[in-house]
Structures are given as C-alpha cells and as structure tokens.
Amino acid sequence: MPQLAGPTTQVRDSFLEAMRDLRADGWLPGFPVEQAAADFGGYVGQVRSETQGWGVPISTLWYTDGDTYLGTVLVRHRLTPELTRRGGHVGYHVAPRYRRRGHATAMLAAGLAYCRDSLGLARVLITCAESNTGSRRVIAANGGALEGILDGECRYWAGPPPAP
C-alpha cells in the first residue's frame, strides 16, 4: 500500500530510475543522478536534513510502495510573497513510469492531510501552470477551489474558506 513518509534508502534503485527519467524529460535537467547513486545513503541524509527552502521551513516526503519510489511531495510550512504568487504550500511530482495511475491524487491528499495534521494549516495554497491540465484535475479532485490565474499560474486553495 503506497504511503507518504520521509526519504529512505529502501527505494534506491527506483528513485534513481525516476530521477533519470525526470532528467531525460527535461523536468529536472540538473539533477545529479550519478552523485546520488555513488552515495545514496548520504544523499538521503542530505535531503532529510534540508529543513529550509524558499526562505521557509520545508518537509520533503516521498510517496513509496515497499521498495518502489512513486513520487515526492514537498511541503512549505508557510508562504512568502513569492510563494503566494507561484509555488504555494505544496509541490509534488510522480515518477514518469507511475503516472496516470491515480498516484498524484493520492499523494496530494496525503500531503494535504500532513499540512492539516502535522502543521495545523486549515487552508493550503497549491499552484500549477495553467497549461498543466493533469495537475489541475488532481488539485480539483482534492477539493482545491480555483481562486484565479496570475501570469499563467493557477492558484487553488484547499480547505475551508476564511471566515467573512
């Protein structure tokens, strides 16, 4: 059963395979696959120790099924003005070999539960490119309400609307 948890060395081979695929797709063109492969335990330790990004606290969670890496959910614990425009609280990707199987929807649902249960966030901002129809469907399936589109970036809020 797939689950969202901290990065682990247990998924080494499938993680590296996914990163090669994402790099080949041009999605993560600079990802250092060979360096990560040479010392995967060190790489996982580095990812686990990165608790800041974009000027805010972050949590990096991997979506795995046994020893299979399926994707990543990155949670930004609060918003900056830039993250409010582009990026939001949650970013995610699914390993190319595992797309179109419902994993993105399940991953985002788990990420939203993490935001609510672990961080106490009632409302979560999720953004994606206006052209990314798959991500737009995933966000809507998780209760995301489109607030608007700003410079080609769709801005969705998940959670109860603010009190008037």
Backbone bond lengths (Angstrom), bond angles and torsions (degrees), N, CA, C in turn:
res aa  C-N    CA-C-N  psi(-1)  N-CA   C-N-CA  omega(-1)  CA-C   N-CA-C  phi
1 M - - - 1.459 - - 1.534 108.27 -
2 P 1.301 118.21 122.53 1.478 120.05 179.68 1.517 111.95 -60.69
3 Q 1.336 114.46 147.05 1.461 119.90 178.48 1.522 110.09 -146.78
4 L 1.316 114.60 158.68 1.460 122.96 176.80 1.517 107.24 -101.20
5 A 1.341 116.01 124.42 1.467 120.89 -178.47 1.518 108.97 -154.15
6 G 1.311 116.01 177.18 1.457 120.72 177.51 1.523 111.40 -65.65
7 P 1.326 117.14 156.96 1.465 121.11 177.39 1.530 111.54 -54.59
8 T 1.321 116.28 144.21 1.453 122.48 -175.62 1.529 111.06 -142.75
9 T 1.318 115.85 148.34 1.474 120.41 177.22 1.520 111.46 -73.38
10 Q 1.304 118.14 -13.91 1.469 123.08 -177.34 1.533 112.02 -59.78
11 V 1.330 117.88 -24.28 1.468 120.59 -174.18 1.539 112.05 -106.41
12 R 1.316 117.32 22.31 1.463 122.79 -172.39 1.530 113.22 -45.64
13 D 1.316 117.78 -59.32 1.459 120.64 -172.16 1.530 112.32 -63.31
14 S 1.325 117.07 -45.30 1.467 119.11 -178.49 1.525 111.41 -71.68
15 F 1.338 117.72 -31.35 1.469 120.29 175.87 1.530 109.73 -64.62
16 L 1.313 117.13 -48.97 1.470 120.37 -178.86 1.523 110.90 -62.86
17 E 1.321 116.85 -38.52 1.468 121.47 176.37 1.537 109.93 -60.60
18 A 1.327 116.44 -44.95 1.464 120.73 179.72 1.527 111.19 -63.88
19 M 1.322 117.42 -41.07 1.463 120.27 179.87 1.527 111.04 -66.68
20 R 1.322 117.56 -37.36 1.469 120.13 175.04 1.528 110.20 -61.71
21 D 1.331 115.82 -44.11 1.464 120.60 179.73 1.532 111.26 -63.89
22 L 1.334 116.85 -44.02 1.467 120.40 179.80 1.524 110.78 -65.68
23 R 1.313 116.72 -37.53 1.467 120.49 177.83 1.529 109.78 -66.55
24 A 1.325 117.38 -43.36 1.470 121.40 179.35 1.528 111.37 -63.56
25 D 1.341 116.43 -33.56 1.469 121.46 178.20 1.526 112.38 -74.67
26 G 1.347 116.49 -9.59 1.457 120.17 -178.03 1.513 113.19 84.71
27 W 1.334 117.20 6.02 1.461 120.27 -177.70 1.524 111.20 -79.64
28 L 1.331 117.47 -38.83 1.461 122.46 176.39 1.528 108.10 -127.64
29 P 1.330 117.08 66.63 1.474 119.80 -171.09 1.522 114.86 -61.18
30 G 1.308 118.75 -28.10 1.455 120.60 -177.34 1.517 114.26 -99.96
31 F 1.336 118.24 9.33 1.462 118.67 -176.36 1.526 109.99 -64.96
32 P 1.343 117.44 127.60 1.471 121.72 -176.03 1.529 112.77 -82.43
33 V 1.330 117.77 72.20 1.460 121.78 -175.72 1.528 111.57 -56.92
34 E 1.325 117.23 -45.86 1.458 120.49 -175.97 1.532 111.31 -64.16
35 Q 1.325 117.10 -39.92 1.470 120.22 177.85 1.523 110.58 -65.77
36 A 1.317 117.09 -43.67 1.462 120.43 178.96 1.527 110.29 -63.13
37 A 1.325 117.58 -39.68 1.459 121.39 -179.69 1.520 111.56 -66.21
38 A 1.326 117.14 -36.65 1.466 121.36 -177.09 1.527 112.32 -64.86
39 D 1.325 117.58 -32.23 1.469 121.61 179.16 1.530 107.69 -145.50
40 F 1.322 115.08 72.80 1.459 118.80 -174.73 1.526 111.77 -65.30
41 G 1.312 117.15 -37.29 1.464 119.89 176.71 1.518 111.11 -59.64
42 G 1.330 116.63 -42.16 1.458 120.88 177.15 1.512 111.52 -65.55
43 Y 1.340 116.54 -39.62 1.464 120.44 178.32 1.527 110.23 -62.05
44 V 1.329 117.07 -47.39 1.467 120.97 -179.93 1.530 109.74 -61.14
45 G 1.314 116.89 -42.07 1.463 120.31 177.60 1.518 111.96 -60.44
46 Q 1.330 115.90 -40.36 1.467 120.62 178.64 1.527 110.64 -64.20
47 V 1.328 117.23 -45.81 1.465 120.82 179.45 1.526 110.01 -61.94
48 R 1.318 116.84 -42.88 1.464 120.35 -179.67 1.528 111.51 -64.74
49 S 1.338 116.69 -31.11 1.470 119.59 -177.69 1.527 112.95 -84.57
50 E 1.319 117.95 -11.84 1.475 120.83 178.91 1.525 108.42 -79.40
51 T 1.307 114.81 99.21 1.464 120.29 -176.85 1.527 111.96 -108.82
52 Q 1.319 116.60 3.58 1.470 122.02 177.78 1.525 109.16 -131.63
53 G 1.309 116.03 142.30 1.457 122.74 175.52 1.507 108.93 -167.78
54 W 1.310 117.07 147.12 1.462 121.51 -179.73 1.526 111.19 58.27
55 G 1.321 117.36 21.79 1.451 121.57 178.95 1.514 115.14 80.32
56 V 1.334 117.48 13.93 1.464 121.99 -179.15 1.530 109.94 -139.78
57 P 1.334 117.72 162.89 1.464 119.70 172.64 1.537 109.87 -64.14
58 I 1.340 116.13 143.98 1.470 120.79 179.55 1.518 110.24 -133.94
59 S 1.319 115.27 159.05 1.456 123.58 170.48 1.513 107.38 -128.57
60 T 1.333 116.98 128.19 1.458 122.15 175.57 1.515 107.52 -105.20
61 L 1.313 116.23 122.33 1.456 122.82 -177.66 1.524 109.04 -123.41
62 W 1.313 116.22 137.76 1.460 120.79 177.28 1.516 109.33 -105.49
63 Y 1.304 115.54 139.48 1.456 122.74 176.98 1.525 105.95 -97.02
64 T 1.326 116.04 115.66 1.458 120.51 -173.50 1.526 110.83 -132.37
65 D 1.320 114.13 159.08 1.460 121.74 173.02 1.526 106.03 -133.54
66 G 1.321 116.43 98.59 1.456 120.52 -173.89 1.514 110.00 63.54
67 D 1.328 117.10 -121.01 1.462 120.49 179.30 1.529 112.82 -97.12
68 T 1.331 116.53 18.65 1.461 121.60 -179.92 1.520 110.77 -108.43
69 Y 1.329 114.94 121.81 1.473 122.15 174.55 1.515 107.53 -82.08
70 L 1.332 116.40 126.99 1.465 121.46 -179.67 1.521 112.72 -108.97
71 G 1.335 117.62 -26.12 1.451 119.47 -178.63 1.512 112.05 170.30
72 T 1.330 114.42 -178.62 1.463 122.58 -178.77 1.517 110.04 -128.40
73 V 1.329 114.85 141.64 1.460 122.35 169.00 1.523 105.97 -119.16
74 L 1.311 116.24 125.47 1.464 120.98 177.24 1.520 107.67 -112.17
75 V 1.323 116.10 124.89 1.465 121.48 -177.20 1.520 108.84 -112.36
76 R 1.318 115.18 124.98 1.469 121.82 173.49 1.525 105.84 -97.74
77 H 1.322 116.26 122.65 1.463 121.00 -169.96 1.524 113.87 -69.27
78 R 1.295 117.52 -23.21 1.472 120.71 175.46 1.526 108.13 -150.03
79 L 1.318 115.07 172.16 1.464 120.96 -176.18 1.520 111.16 -105.63
80 T 1.312 115.07 144.68 1.461 122.96 167.39 1.525 105.80 -104.98
81 P 1.328 118.72 170.90 1.471 118.49 175.61 1.534 111.98 -56.40
82 E 1.335 117.61 -39.29 1.473 120.19 179.52 1.524 111.26 -66.93
83 L 1.331 117.63 -44.79 1.464 120.47 179.11 1.523 111.74 -65.85
84 T 1.312 116.91 -27.13 1.459 120.48 176.43 1.532 110.16 -68.16
85 R 1.317 116.52 -30.81 1.472 120.73 177.74 1.529 111.56 -82.23
86 R 1.332 116.81 -43.44 1.463 121.15 -173.91 1.529 108.55 -149.84
87 G 1.294 116.28 121.59 1.461 120.44 177.55 1.512 113.18 121.68
88 G 1.327 116.83 -51.09 1.454 120.71 178.62 1.511 113.93 64.74
89 H 1.322 114.76 -160.87 1.459 121.53 179.73 1.529 112.12 -81.03
90 V 1.321 117.12 -34.22 1.461 120.67 -169.72 1.529 110.65 -126.63
91 G 1.326 114.55 132.47 1.461 121.97 170.16 1.513 107.35 -125.58
92 Y 1.312 117.49 151.15 1.466 119.92 -178.64 1.517 109.74 -154.94
93 H 1.324 114.73 155.71 1.460 120.58 169.30 1.524 109.14 -148.02
94 V 1.307 115.02 152.06 1.462 122.77 177.60 1.519 107.55 -109.45
95 A 1.329 116.04 138.96 1.460 120.71 175.37 1.534 108.78 -56.07
96 P 1.335 118.24 133.01 1.463 120.51 -174.90 1.531 114.84 -50.73
97 R 1.315 118.28 -37.09 1.474 120.98 -177.82 1.527 112.75 -70.14
98 Y 1.327 116.93 -12.12 1.466 120.16 -175.59 1.529 112.85 -117.67
99 R 1.319 116.43 15.21 1.462 120.15 179.28 1.524 110.81 -75.71
100 R 1.332 114.46 160.38 1.464 123.37 177.18 1.533 112.84 63.94
101 R 1.337 114.75 33.66 1.466 120.86 177.46 1.521 111.22 -127.29
102 G 1.334 117.44 10.76 1.465 121.27 179.41 1.517 114.57 88.16
103 H 1.336 117.48 1.27 1.461 119.29 -177.92 1.529 112.55 -65.86
104 A 1.317 117.65 -39.87 1.475 119.46 -178.47 1.528 110.39 -60.98
105 T 1.314 117.23 -42.78 1.461 120.67 179.40 1.527 110.63 -62.97
106 A 1.325 116.87 -44.42 1.472 120.75 179.06 1.523 110.99 -67.32
107 M 1.327 117.71 -39.84 1.461 121.71 179.28 1.519 111.27 -62.32
108 L 1.337 116.25 -46.64 1.457 118.91 -179.79 1.523 110.44 -65.44
109 A 1.319 117.64 -39.16 1.470 119.99 177.12 1.533 110.23 -58.95
110 A 1.328 116.29 -43.79 1.467 120.05 179.01 1.525 110.57 -67.30
111 G 1.329 117.09 -37.79 1.462 120.83 177.76 1.525 111.84 -64.78
112 L 1.319 116.49 -40.26 1.468 119.93 177.40 1.525 110.98 -66.23
113 A 1.341 116.77 -38.72 1.467 120.02 176.71 1.527 109.85 -63.50
114 Y 1.320 117.61 -39.31 1.467 121.44 177.32 1.535 109.54 -61.70
115 C 1.319 116.62 -45.35 1.472 120.38 179.16 1.524 111.09 -58.89
116 R 1.304 115.58 -43.14 1.465 120.66 -178.79 1.531 111.36 -72.24
117 D 1.335 116.87 -51.62 1.460 121.24 -170.88 1.529 113.59 -80.13
118 S 1.324 117.25 -37.51 1.467 120.14 -176.28 1.520 113.13 -94.14
119 L 1.325 116.59 -29.90 1.466 119.67 -175.79 1.520 113.49 -111.42
120 G 1.323 117.46 -10.88 1.457 120.61 179.15 1.521 113.85 73.06
121 L 1.324 117.76 21.85 1.471 120.98 179.47 1.527 109.61 -84.42
122 A 1.309 116.59 117.83 1.464 120.90 178.62 1.526 110.83 -79.36
123 R 1.325 116.00 -38.31 1.478 121.11 -179.97 1.523 108.41 -119.99
124 V 1.324 114.88 134.43 1.462 121.29 -175.52 1.518 108.71 -126.26
125 L 1.338 115.59 131.45 1.459 121.46 177.29 1.525 109.70 -93.51
126 I 1.327 115.29 129.67 1.462 122.57 176.03 1.517 106.70 -126.98
127 T 1.324 117.14 130.25 1.456 119.98 178.46 1.521 109.54 -121.23
128 C 1.323 115.03 157.23 1.462 120.96 173.33 1.522 108.17 -158.07
129 A 1.313 115.00 162.06 1.464 119.93 177.77 1.529 109.71 -62.91
130 E 1.308 115.00 141.53 1.465 120.20 179.15 1.529 110.84 -56.37
131 S 1.315 117.52 -32.56 1.468 122.30 -178.37 1.529 113.17 -78.63
132 N 1.324 119.11 -8.55 1.459 122.42 -176.40 1.528 109.54 -88.77
133 T 1.321 115.55 79.42 1.463 120.00 -175.45 1.527 112.50 -64.98
134 G 1.332 117.45 -33.45 1.464 119.91 178.17 1.513 111.30 -62.21
135 S 1.324 116.86 -47.13 1.463 120.66 179.57 1.529 110.71 -65.95
136 R 1.303 116.38 -37.17 1.465 119.13 178.39 1.523 110.69 -61.23
137 R 1.332 116.95 -40.48 1.472 120.70 177.88 1.525 111.00 -65.86
138 V 1.329 116.43 -41.62 1.469 121.28 179.69 1.530 110.28 -61.18
139 I 1.325 116.24 -45.76 1.463 120.38 -179.07 1.525 110.69 -64.38
140 A 1.329 116.75 -44.15 1.469 120.54 178.62 1.532 110.93 -63.18
141 A 1.330 117.33 -39.38 1.465 121.26 179.24 1.526 111.80 -63.89
142 N 1.326 116.10 -21.63 1.461 121.25 178.58 1.526 112.06 -99.51
143 G 1.315 116.59 19.11 1.460 120.49 175.12 1.511 114.86 84.70
144 G 1.326 117.67 9.68 1.456 120.32 178.22 1.521 111.24 -68.62
145 A 1.319 115.97 129.60 1.462 122.07 178.54 1.531 108.17 -104.65
146 L 1.316 116.30 123.32 1.461 121.02 -179.18 1.520 110.02 -67.11
147 E 1.331 115.17 117.88 1.460 120.91 176.59 1.523 110.25 -82.98
148 G 1.327 115.49 -36.48 1.449 120.51 -179.51 1.517 110.53 165.59
149 I 1.328 114.78 -179.34 1.464 121.87 179.90 1.514 107.40 -122.53
150 L 1.327 116.01 126.98 1.459 122.76 -177.77 1.518 108.87 -126.20
151 D 1.314 116.65 115.46 1.471 121.72 179.31 1.524 112.18 52.62
152 G 1.327 117.39 43.68 1.455 122.06 177.32 1.517 114.82 79.74
153 E 1.341 117.21 4.69 1.465 122.34 -179.45 1.530 109.21 -110.39
154 C 1.342 116.03 120.89 1.466 120.88 176.97 1.519 108.93 -79.45
155 R 1.315 115.58 136.67 1.472 122.07 -178.35 1.527 108.44 -117.84
156 Y 1.326 114.75 114.22 1.460 121.81 -179.31 1.525 109.60 -115.22
157 W 1.325 115.17 142.09 1.462 120.83 172.51 1.508 108.71 -113.94
158 A 1.332 115.75 131.77 1.459 122.16 174.44 1.516 107.35 -110.65
159 G 1.317 115.46 138.59 1.464 120.15 -178.24 1.508 109.77 113.55
160 P 1.321 116.18 172.37 1.465 119.59 -176.88 1.529 110.98 -65.41
161 P 1.327 116.07 144.39 1.467 119.17 176.98 1.523 110.34 -64.77
162 P 1.339 116.27 154.81 1.473 118.39 179.00 1.528 109.91 -64.82
163 A 1.320 114.51 151.05 1.473 120.07 178.34 1.529 108.92 -66.22
164 P 1.335 116.92 143.39 1.475 119.71 -179.39 1.509 112.88 -68.19
